[in-house]
């Protein structure tokens, strides 16, 4: 009976010690609740916090982000070209050929590919076109996420 009581006391002391430790840690812990509508930047804030206050991202995560960025570049340019067309915005003459080249390259692109230099140059040329800039300014009237910036 005495042995059991001693074990309980020891266990209780251990639990109290852990509880004190947890309270101290919780006192220094900051919790943040991010609220906002879709595409308002909640995930971006979390990722920025991870970069700034943690060890950043491991190589595997960096590769995933790199691939996501490449795909976003392609998809958003395709979307902006569609918006420009919907709004009857005409690309400058040289960029009409560039848009055709981009569309051709984009149709043969698969998610395992890297962006070719030709596709990158198409995106750069199209991004500088006034029609694309106007389409981007009208993004709130279309389903274009805010995570593309001029």
ABEGO torsion letter per residue (X at the ends): XAAAAAAAAAAAAAAAAAAAAAAAAAAABBBBBBBEBBGAGAAAAAAAAAAAABAEBBAAAAAAAAAAAAAAAAAAAAAAAAAAAAAGBBBBAAAAAAAAAAAAAAAABBAABBBBAAAAAAAAAAAABAAAAAAAAAAAABBBBAABBX
